[in-house]
């Protein structure tokens, strides 16, 4: 891993900077790729390392640009319709209602799993490792929690 980093980091960073035009964003993209490699979720075929790493940089940069574009479009639409502050207040209120429901209606384990997934952004694998359960069990807990939340708020 260290050899990959030393051999390809500078080129990966140049590609990211060229696409994004931002030094810190570029470093974040390249770091995220190496984090994914270190986590063991990705395996590379021998001899394809450079191609894989540079393609990953390109894809991650394009994903970030698309995300930023969507955020700008949403902000512009909110400003144009005059609902930006109203929507934010309503969203905050909905999130508070969901938090209250989660705290009072889910088991301790379901609460932990729910927060790991939706607050911390952990993957099913990461949650399974943290909780000492299988990915299927994580899915079942999340599915149960989401069904409870949907049914509760559908009635309201």
Secondary structure by P-SEA (a helix, b strand, c coil): caaaaaacaaaaaaaaaaacccaaaaaaaaaaaaaaaaaccccccccaaaaaaaaaaaaaaaaaaaaaaaaaaaaaaaaaacaaaaaaaaaaaaaaaaaaaaaccccaaaaaaaaaaccccccaaaaaaaacccaaaaaaaaaaaaaaaaaaaaac
